[in-house]
């Protein structure tokens, strides 16, 4: 249980950093979805969605336990 707790703390920190990176990218890079950069932006958004769903599911399951 302790290893799982540490793993989800690391995933939470990584998701927070990815969120900050995406927000600053959308703010300062005006052509984020340009021809040469589109795949990086799309894959980063997909990763953010996957990590967010993983964390949401983990905390929902954790709250459901008595």
Secondary structure, DSSP 8 states (H G I E B T S, - for coil): -HHHHHHHHHHHHHHHHHHHHHHHHHHH-TTTTSTTTHHHHHHHHHHHHHHHHHHHHHHHHHHH--
